[in-house]
Amino acid sequence: MTEQVKSPDFVEYHRDILPALLEHGRGELLGGQHLPVLGLSVVGTDESFSYTLGEQGLGIGCGIDNADVSIALEEKDWRGLVDDLETVPGILYGGRLAGHTGNLMDFVRWEPALRALYTGRPIYDAEHFELTDEHGDALDPLSAFSLASDDGQMRAFLDAAGYLLVTSVFTEPEVARFRAAAAELAAAAVEGDQSSWWGKSGNGDSVLCRCLKAGTHPTFSGLYDDPRMRRLAALLPEGMIHLPPQEQDAITAIYKNPGVTEGLSDLPWHRDCGMGGHASMCPTYVLSIYLYDATPAAGQLQFLPGSQDFGFGFADASQVKYGKAVTVPACAGDITLHIGDVMHAAPPPEGREAPFRQSILLAFQPDFIHHRGERHYNDALLGAEDGQVPHLRRIVKK
């Protein structure tokens, strides 16, 4: 009979496992980071530990008396961080902190370092990263492709950059039908229906940000069977599936709005597994169909090229101005295809006159099981009776 191996508990991990990882170079992945002292404790465990990260590298100490921010978690949630199934934002949105002291945004700032320590994923250097192909030759991060392009070249660029722009996939009449269908979905959406996201404008008016069940509309329900979509889906790794079109999150309609002051209309830098589940649900892929030109005035999607193989946190967005964020110049009828792990953002429209960016999203993923037995990791964002999805900075101030 095979003896079952017991995974290390919180104390054993910090006394034996993590020091061994550091001794073998895991701390080198932190790349000179300086962060507030983080204290960690687990419910039901008497011992606690603190992480100090500065010029001398990472130090693990006993106790949390010197911590700038202290976090108490249930054992399963701490274990989820170690196993790359939980995330800091997912824990905060889910209200699963067992207790804390200090500024929770400091805990958010620790997430890339925690992923590096626990999983060996290096931290993305937005300033110095160079996009190259598998042979080491430089790639243009603004490369665009078409349906006449070679599949192998498109797949290679997607794998390297984490995103792909394919132009003129849908015709003007098709786009016109998509716009009309998106307008019908918007008219039918109701705040608090738990299948749509809402925000608020500066004058307090509610605005629709996305509909999560766009596949219930007959115009969109057959998109996964469209030959063009099937061809682009063939660029993905084997084993990718999609949900039945009518299910929530199978096909999503995105609506950009100007002047949104509350909610998640203007998404900060994030990855699509930012609410959890990376170790079980990734790689995921999102295909976006553009209904209007994505200009600065209308709102554009941005990517950090090649960041899908690294860690990069929500709180690190200020670094991007020193780096090489790519704004994709997509037009109506174009599509982008991106890996869920690539860091991307949706900044607000710079203009005040419609049309603003609208997109229809198709999602591809492995056939995975939610590790907590729930429906979808992003459901942590839902729940408010008014349908408002708060920004993380508002969550940490509660």
HELIX and SHEET records of a PDB file:
HELIX    1   1 PHE A   10  GLU A   12  1                                   3    
HELIX    2   2 TYR A   13  ILE A   17  3                                   5    
HELIX    3   3 LEU A   18  GLU A   23  1                                   6    
HELIX    4   4 ARG A   26  LEU A   30  5                                   5    
HELIX    5   5 GLU A   75  VAL A   82  1                                   8    
HELIX    6   6 VAL A   88  TYR A   93  1                                   6    
HELIX    7   7 LEU A  104  ARG A  109  1                                   6    
HELIX    8   8 GLU A  111  THR A  119  1                                   9    
HELIX    9   9 ASP A  151  ALA A  161  1                                  11    
HELIX   10  10 GLU A  172  ALA A  188  1                                  17    
HELIX   11  11 ALA A  214  THR A  216  5                                   3    
HELIX   12  12 PRO A  218  SER A  221  1                                   4    
HELIX   13  13 LEU A  223  ASP A  225  5                                   3    
HELIX   14  14 PRO A  227  ALA A  233  1                                   7    
HELIX   15  15 HIS A  278  MET A  281  1                                   4    
HELIX   16  16 SER A  307  ASP A  309  5                                   3    
HELIX   17  17 PHE A  314  TYR A  322  5                                   9    
HELIX   18  18 TYR A  377  LEU A  381  5                                   5    
HELIX   19  19 LEU A  392  ILE A  395  1                                   4    
SHEET    1   A 5 GLY A  57  CYS A  62  0                                        
SHEET    2   A 5 SER A  48  GLY A  54 -1                                        
SHEET    3   A 5 LEU A  35  VAL A  42 -1                                        
SHEET    4   A 5 VAL A  69  LEU A  73  1                                        
SHEET    5   A 5 GLY A  99  THR A 101 -1                                        
SHEET    1   B 9 PHE A 145  SER A 146  0                                        
SHEET    2   B 9 TYR A 163  THR A 167  1                                        
SHEET    3   B 9 ILE A 335  ILE A 339 -1                                        
SHEET    4   B 9 TYR A 285  TYR A 290 -1                                        
SHEET    5   B 9 GLN A 358  PHE A 364 -1                                        
SHEET    6   B 9 ILE A 251  TYR A 255 -1                                        
SHEET    7   B 9 SER A 206  CYS A 211 -1                                        
SHEET    8   B 9 SER A 196  SER A 201 -1                                        
SHEET    9   B 9 VAL A 260  GLU A 262 -1                                        
SHEET    1   C 3 VAL A 326  THR A 327  0                                        
SHEET    2   C 3 GLN A 302  PHE A 303 -1                                        
SHEET    3   C 3 HIS A 344  ALA A 345 -1                                        
END                                                                             
